[in-house]
């Protein structure tokens, strides 16, 4: 069985130490194949914030895939935003803005949906769409096929429609038909799971994560993360996603919702 721990919007600089410790412990207990951080690693793209994020991720001692979010581009340092918008991210987390992870059980493809010229809105280009499609078509039969973006591709609350990824309809249609199983996102600090479809009869799923460790929680929703598990049994793909919320009383994350995902093969 493969297991992916999906976290997002850590916003280091606004992190809560008790929640950070609890998330580290959750990762150790689950021993996932991969930890995905779908953007907004920091609050203001400052050196100390990236250093804290790097130390946290290194301490997990498992493979990680991290993409930038809009908060990971300097906002107030105009020169850095223009000339080296991803300088801090690259120094702390590596040069790849669109990393790919692959083992025998998981294929995860990162997509940088941020643009330095935009404050918060995300974009996916035709070239990015095709790059992801080409890699998805190379996936093994037993791999869970994951695409990672920052901004959501679907909204469940009307007020979030302005935050949707620009170019999402073309991307979702192409990626679903190319074999994507799930697309992981963040940005709006609201966890949910919704089905996706393409021009063919294939089905995939959009999985959104809340903020993992920041005090910038949304409404009454606590810090939360997702655990995606996948296996092939008797030739059939079985998948479920669990939402784990931070419980202040126990100072630990606990599962609160489990959703079975019907995957196409």
C-alpha positions as CSV (number, residue, x, y, z in Angstrom):
1,X,0.0,0.0,0.0
2,X,1.2,3.5,-0.8
3,X,0.6,6.4,1.5
4,X,0.9,10.2,0.8
5,X,0.8,12.8,3.6
6,X,-0.6,16.0,2.1
7,X,0.0,19.2,4.0
8,X,-0.4,22.8,2.8
9,X,-0.2,26.4,3.8
10,X,2.2,26.0,6.6
11,X,2.9,29.7,6.6
12,X,6.1,29.4,8.6
13,X,6.4,32.7,10.5
14,X,2.9,32.1,11.9
15,X,3.3,28.5,12.9
16,X,2.2,27.1,16.2
17,X,5.0,25.0,17.9
18,X,2.6,22.5,19.5
19,X,1.0,21.8,16.1
20,X,4.4,21.5,14.4
21,X,5.4,18.9,16.9
22,X,2.2,17.0,16.5
23,X,2.5,17.0,12.7
24,X,6.1,15.7,13.0
25,X,4.9,12.9,15.2
26,X,2.0,12.1,12.8
27,X,4.5,11.8,10.0
28,X,6.7,9.5,12.0
29,X,3.8,7.2,13.0
30,X,2.5,7.0,9.4
31,X,5.8,6.6,7.7
32,X,4.4,7.8,4.3
33,X,6.0,7.2,1.0
34,X,5.9,10.9,0.4
35,X,5.0,14.2,2.1
36,X,3.5,16.8,-0.2
37,X,3.5,20.5,0.7
38,X,1.3,22.2,-1.8
39,X,2.6,25.8,-1.4
40,X,2.6,28.8,1.0
41,X,5.5,27.3,2.8
42,X,6.1,30.7,4.5
43,X,4.1,33.7,5.5
44,X,6.3,36.4,3.9
45,X,9.2,34.6,2.0
46,X,11.8,35.7,4.6
47,X,15.0,33.9,5.2
48,X,14.2,32.8,8.7
49,X,10.8,31.5,7.7
50,X,12.3,29.4,4.9
51,X,15.0,28.1,7.4
52,X,12.3,27.0,9.8
53,X,10.5,25.2,7.0
54,X,13.6,23.5,5.8
55,X,14.4,22.3,9.4
56,X,10.9,21.0,9.8
57,X,10.9,19.1,6.5
58,X,14.4,17.7,7.1
59,X,13.3,16.4,10.5
60,X,10.5,14.3,8.9
61,X,13.2,12.1,7.4
62,X,11.0,11.0,4.5
63,X,10.9,12.1,0.9
64,X,9.2,15.4,0.3
65,X,7.7,17.3,-2.7
66,X,7.3,21.0,-2.2
67,X,6.0,23.6,-4.6
68,X,5.8,27.4,-4.0
69,X,2.7,29.3,-3.2
70,X,2.0,33.0,-3.7
71,X,3.2,33.8,-0.1
72,X,6.6,32.3,-1.0
73,X,7.4,35.2,-3.3
74,X,8.5,38.5,-1.6
75,X,5.7,41.0,-1.3
76,X,7.3,44.0,0.2
77,X,10.8,43.6,-1.2
78,X,10.0,44.8,-4.7
79,X,13.5,44.3,-6.1
80,X,13.6,40.7,-5.0
81,X,10.1,40.1,-6.4
82,X,11.2,41.4,-9.8
83,X,14.7,40.0,-10.1
84,X,14.8,36.9,-7.8
85,X,11.2,36.0,-6.9
86,X,12.1,32.4,-6.0
87,X,15.5,33.0,-4.5
88,X,14.6,32.3,-0.9
89,X,12.6,29.2,-1.9
90,X,15.4,27.8,-3.9
91,X,18.1,28.5,-1.3
92,X,16.1,26.7,1.3
93,X,14.2,24.0,-0.5
94,X,16.1,23.3,-3.7
95,X,16.2,24.6,-7.3
96,X,13.2,22.7,-8.6
97,X,10.0,24.7,-8.7
98,X,8.2,21.8,-10.3
99,X,9.6,18.7,-8.7
100,X,8.6,15.1,-9.6
101,X,8.7,12.1,-7.3
102,X,8.4,8.6,-8.5
103,X,8.7,5.2,-6.9
104,X,7.0,1.9,-7.6
105,X,3.8,3.0,-5.8
106,X,3.5,6.7,-6.3
107,X,4.0,9.2,-9.1
108,X,3.7,12.9,-7.9
109,X,4.1,15.8,-10.3
110,X,4.5,19.4,-9.0
111,X,3.2,22.4,-10.9
112,X,4.3,25.9,-10.1
113,X,1.1,27.8,-10.5
114,X,2.4,31.1,-9.0
115,X,3.4,34.1,-11.0
116,X,5.5,37.0,-9.6
117,X,3.4,39.5,-11.6
118,X,0.3,38.4,-9.7
119,X,-0.5,39.0,-6.1
120,X,-2.3,35.8,-5.3
121,X,-4.0,34.4,-8.4
122,X,-2.5,31.2,-9.9
123,X,-2.1,30.2,-13.6
124,X,-1.4,27.0,-15.4
125,X,0.0,27.4,-18.9
126,X,-0.6,25.2,-22.0
127,X,3.1,24.1,-21.8
128,X,2.7,23.1,-18.1
129,X,-0.5,21.2,-19.0
130,X,1.3,19.2,-21.7
131,X,4.4,18.6,-19.6
132,X,2.2,17.0,-16.9
133,X,0.2,15.0,-19.5
134,X,3.4,13.5,-20.9
135,X,4.7,12.4,-17.5
136,X,1.3,10.9,-16.5
137,X,1.3,8.8,-19.7
138,X,4.5,7.2,-18.5
139,X,3.0,6.1,-15.1
140,X,3.2,2.5,-14.1
141,X,0.0,0.5,-13.7
142,X,0.3,0.3,-9.9
143,X,1.3,3.9,-9.3
144,X,-1.0,6.4,-7.6
145,X,-0.9,9.3,-10.0
146,X,-0.8,12.7,-8.3
147,X,-0.6,16.2,-9.5
148,X,0.2,19.0,-7.1
149,X,-0.9,22.7,-7.5
150,X,-1.3,25.5,-5.1
151,X,-4.6,27.2,-6.0
152,X,-7.7,25.0,-6.2
153,X,-9.2,23.7,-9.4
154,X,-12.8,23.5,-7.9
155,X,-14.6,25.4,-5.3
156,X,-17.4,24.4,-2.9
157,X,-18.1,27.9,-1.5
158,X,-19.1,30.7,-3.8
159,X,-16.7,33.2,-2.3
160,X,-13.8,30.9,-3.3
161,X,-14.4,31.1,-7.0
162,X,-12.2,34.1,-7.3
163,X,-9.3,32.0,-6.0
164,X,-9.6,29.2,-8.6
165,X,-6.6,28.4,-10.7
166,X,-6.7,30.2,-14.1
167,X,-6.5,27.6,-16.9
168,X,-8.0,24.9,-14.6
169,X,-10.7,23.6,-17.0
170,X,-8.2,22.8,-19.8
171,X,-5.8,21.4,-17.3
172,X,-8.3,19.1,-15.5
173,X,-9.7,17.8,-18.7
174,X,-6.3,17.0,-20.1
175,X,-4.8,15.6,-16.9
176,X,-7.8,13.3,-16.2
177,X,-7.7,11.9,-19.6
178,X,-3.9,11.4,-19.4
179,X,-4.4,9.2,-16.2
180,X,-4.4,11.5,-13.2
181,X,-6.0,10.1,-10.1
182,X,-5.9,13.1,-7.7
183,X,-4.9,16.7,-7.8
184,X,-3.8,18.1,-4.4
185,X,-4.1,21.8,-3.6
186,X,-4.3,24.4,-0.9
187,X,-4.4,28.2,-0.8
188,X,-7.9,28.7,0.7
189,X,-7.4,26.9,4.0
190,X,-10.5,24.8,3.4
191,X,-10.3,21.0,3.3
192,X,-12.6,19.1,1.0
193,X,-12.8,16.3,-1.7
194,X,-14.7,16.7,-4.9
195,X,-14.9,14.5,-8.1
196,X,-13.4,15.6,-11.4
197,X,-14.1,14.3,-14.9
198,X,-12.6,14.8,-18.4
199,X,-14.0,14.4,-21.9
200,X,-13.7,10.6,-21.5
201,X,-15.4,8.5,-18.9
202,X,-12.4,8.6,-16.5
203,X,-12.9,10.0,-13.0
204,X,-10.4,11.7,-10.8
205,X,-10.5,13.8,-7.6
206,X,-9.6,17.2,-6.3
207,X,-8.3,17.1,-2.7
208,X,-7.9,20.3,-0.8
209,X,-6.0,20.7,2.4
210,X,-6.5,23.3,5.2
211,X,-3.6,25.1,6.8
212,X,-1.3,22.5,8.5
213,X,0.4,24.4,11.3
214,X,-0.4,28.1,11.0
215,X,-2.7,30.1,13.4
216,X,-4.3,31.5,10.2
217,X,-7.1,28.9,10.3
218,X,-10.3,29.5,8.5
219,X,-13.4,30.1,10.5
220,X,-14.0,27.1,12.9
221,X,-11.8,24.7,10.9
222,X,-8.8,23.6,12.9
223,X,-5.4,22.8,11.5
224,X,-5.7,19.8,9.2
225,X,-3.9,17.6,6.8
226,X,-4.8,14.7,4.4
227,X,-3.6,11.1,4.2
228,X,-4.1,9.5,0.9
229,X,-3.8,5.7,0.8
230,X,-3.8,3.5,-2.3
231,X,-3.4,-0.1,-3.2
232,X,-4.1,-2.5,-6.0
233,X,-6.0,-5.6,-4.9
234,X,-7.2,-8.3,-7.2
235,X,-6.4,-6.0,-10.1
236,X,-8.6,-3.2,-8.8
237,X,-7.3,0.2,-7.6
238,X,-8.5,1.1,-4.1
239,X,-8.0,4.5,-2.7
240,X,-9.2,6.6,0.3
241,X,-8.4,10.0,1.7
242,X,-8.5,10.7,5.4
243,X,-8.7,14.2,6.9
244,X,-6.8,14.5,10.1
245,X,-7.5,17.5,12.4
246,X,-5.4,18.9,15.2
247,X,-7.0,18.3,18.6
248,X,-5.8,20.9,21.1
249,X,-6.9,18.8,24.1
250,X,-4.7,15.9,23.1
251,X,-2.1,18.0,21.3
252,X,-2.2,15.5,18.4
253,X,-3.7,15.0,15.0
254,X,-6.7,12.6,14.8
255,X,-8.7,11.3,11.8
256,X,-12.1,12.9,11.4
257,X,-13.3,12.1,7.9
258,X,-12.6,9.2,5.6
259,X,-13.6,9.2,1.9
260,X,-13.4,6.3,-0.5
261,X,-12.2,7.3,-3.9
262,X,-13.4,5.5,-7.0
263,X,-10.4,5.4,-9.4
264,X,-10.4,4.7,-13.1
265,X,-7.9,2.4,-14.6
